Amino acid sequence: MANEDLGRTLRRLRRLASLTQEELADRSGLSVDVIRQLEQGRKHSARLPTLHALANGLGVELTTLLGDPPAVASSGENDGPRFVAVRRAVMPALWGPEPVAPEPGFSLDGLREQIADGWTQYHAAEFDTVLQALPNLISDARAATAHGSDEARGAGFAALGKALQLAGHIAVRMGKTDLALTGLERAMDAAGRSCDPLLQPMIANSVAWTYQRQGRLEDALHIALRAAADLAQADRTGTADGLKVWGALTMSAATSAARSGDYARATRR
């Protein structure tokens, strides 16, 4: 994958994270020579697995490493019909109808797959495709929370949390960070009623990222550290998944500290 600005972006993100080339190489599992060649412009392209490794090492999304492409066309039509539909899904109308039972043939496993596909499309910067799918995903997840056994409803809340988290990320890409925070707060509430103990801290990391986008670096630092501490206190870091979430939160905290110019505090995270 080629990008003539890749080296410049890589260097900027590495410095924001207060990492040396050697430290980034260690975090990403790549050679220092690859990172050095990219930053110096001697290498202008990298394979997708390499880009994913670098993004993971930096604690950022792949789209950020590739230049943070805009979510909408340069015409600025942020509030077209599809985005209005996402707004209505995230914030249902006051005194609107209660969720109805899922349609016959509804499959919670199928809904999970669709939400996972939505995240894949998001990371591939296929934002318009995600916008089109989100209202139905959120609606189906809300229906799943209102019907069935307690176990099924808990799984429905997990699906709703992930769908609203995805909506929050899309809203950030549209430049609507206040809407993003509304969606993420509702995602946190859904996650708290779900059967997934790692979902709330994952969404907390999304909230921290959104605060970073608003320039609220102290708020971003606070929520990332709080979520990481809660995760450790609940003894959720003993698994690979739990440790990965904890690591993402601490990396987010370090990034916030580095971006605020507090490099000493960043290196302690």
N, C-alpha and C positions, 0 to 999 in steps of 0.2 A: 504494500500500500504506500503510495507516494504522496508527499506533502512537503513542499519546499520550506514551509514555516515550522515543520515538526521540531527541528533542532532548537530553534529559538524558544518555542513553547515549552519543550522539555526542560531546557535550562532554567526558564523562569519558574516553572512549577517546582523544580528541584530546589531552587533557592528559597522559594516561599515556604517549602517544607523543612528548610534548614538541614538539608541532606548533602553530603559530599557525593561525588560520583561513585566512590567505593561503597558508601552506605546504601545508595539506591541500587547498585548492582546486587548487593547482598539481599536487600528486601525483595527485589524482583526476580532473583535467580538468573540474572544475565551476567555477561562478562562486562567488566569496566570498559573494555575496548569498544564494544558496541555502543555504549552510552557516549563515550568520548567522540566516536566518529559521527554520531547523530548530532551532538551538540556543536561540533566544529564544522558541520556542513559537508564533511567528507562522505557522508552516507545520507542520502535523501529519502530513503524508503525503508520500510520494515514490514515484515509479515504480521498478519493479524495476531497470532499468538504472542509475538514480541510486544506489540502495542498493548495487548491486554495485560501482560506481565508488568510493563512499565506503569500503566494506569493503576494496577493493584499496588505496586510498590510506592507510588506517590499518594495513594489514598484518594484518587479522583476517578471520575467516570471517563470512559473511553472518549466520549464526545468532547470532554474538556481538553484532553490531550491532543485531539485532532483539530482544536481551534474553536470548540464550543459553537458549532454551527447554529444559526438561528432556527427557531421552531417554525417560523412562518416566512412567507415570501417577503421580499423587500417592500412590497406594496403596503405592508403593515396592517393587513386585514385580520387583526387579532380577534375581533369579536364577530366573526361570521357565524352562520347558523350552527356549525359544528361546535364551536367554542361555547356558544350560548347553551347548547344541549349539555355540555360538560358542566357548566355552571349550575344548571338545574339539577343535574345528577348529584353534584357535590352538596348543593344547598337546596333541597326540595322546597317547594313553595309552602309558605305558612298556611296551616290548616289544609294541606293537601291530603290526598287519599293515603291510607295506610298501605303498606306493602301487601300485595296479593300473593297467593300461593304460587309456587313455580308452575310453569306450563307442564302438561303431561310429557314425560320423556326427559325432563330436566335431570341432568347429572352433575353432582357436585364435583366429581373428578373431571368431568368435561370443562366445567367452569374454571377449575384450577389450571387446567392446561391452557385455556384461552388467556387467563391472566398472565401466565408464564410466557406465552407467545407475545403478549402486549409488552412485557418487559424486554424481551429479545428485540422487538421492533423499536422500542424506545432507544435502546443502546446502539442500534444501527441507524439512529437519527431518522427513522421513518415516522415522524411525528404526526403527519396527517392521517396515516393509517390508524395510529393509536387513538387520535381524537375521534375518529369515526366509531371505534369499537367501545370506548370507555362508557358512554351512557348505559348501554345494555349490560355491560359487565357489572357496573355498580348496581343497577336495578335488580339484576338476577341475584347478586350477592345479598342485597337487602332482603329480598324475598326469602332467601335461604336462612336468614337469621330469625325469621318470624314464624317458621313452621317446622314441624318435625320434632324429633327427640332432642333432649338437652345436648347430647353428643353431636347430633347433626347441626344444631343451631350454633354450637361452639365452633364447628368447622366452617359454618357460614360466616361467622364473625371474623374468622381468620381470613377468609376470602375477601370479605368486605374491607378489612384493614389493608390488604395488599392492593386492592383495586383503588382505594382512596389514596394510598401512598403513591401509586402510579399517576393518579390525577394531580397530586401535588407536584410531582416532578414535571409533568407536562405544563402545569400552570407557571412554574418557575421559568421554563423555556419560553413561555409566551410573555414573560415580563410581568406576570401577575402574582407577585410574591405574597401579597396579602391573602388572595384567594388560596394560594398554595398552603399557607399556614392554617387557614380554616379547614381545608381538606385533610391536612396532616393531623390536626387536633382531633378531628372526627375519626381518623384512622387509628390514632392512639387509643381512643375510647373503645373502638371496635376490637382492637388487639387485646385490650385489657379484659374483654369478655370472651376471648377466644381460647382455644386449646393449645396455642403456640407460645411458650414462655419467652422465646427469642424475638417475637414479632415487635413488641413494644420498643425494646432497645434499638432494633433496626430502624424503626420509624423515627425514633428520637434522633438518630444520626441524620435522617433526611431533614428533620427540623433544624438541626445544627447547620447543615449545608445551606438551607434557605436563609437562616440568619446571616450566614457568611455572605450570601448574595446581596443582602440588605445592608451590609456593612456593620452589622451588630455582632462584632467579633467577641466581645465579652459574653454576650448571651449565648453565642454558639459554643464558646469554651465551656461555659457553665453546664449547659445541658448535656454536652458530650461527656464531661467528667462525671456528672451525676448519674447518667445512664450506665457508664462503665463501672462506677462504684457499686451501683445497685446490682449489676450483673454479677460482680465478683462476690458481693455479700450474700447473694442468693445461691452461691456455689454453682453458677452456670458456665464457668469457664473450663470445666473439666473435660468437655467434649471438643472435637475439632470445630463444629459449627459455633459453639459458644465462644471459643477462643477467637475465632475469626471475627465475630461480631464485636467482641471486646477490643480486638486489635484495631478494627475500623474506627471505633469510637475514640480510642486514644490517639490514633493518627489524625482524626478530625480535630481533636483538641489541640494537638501540636501544631497543626496547620493554622488554626485560629490564632494561637499565640504568636507564631512566626509572622503571620500577616499583620498583626498589630505591632510588630517590631520587637516583641519580647522574646528574643532568641534564647535567652537563658532559660526561661520558663518552658519554651518549646522543647528544648533538649532534655528536660526532666520528665516529659510525658511518656 
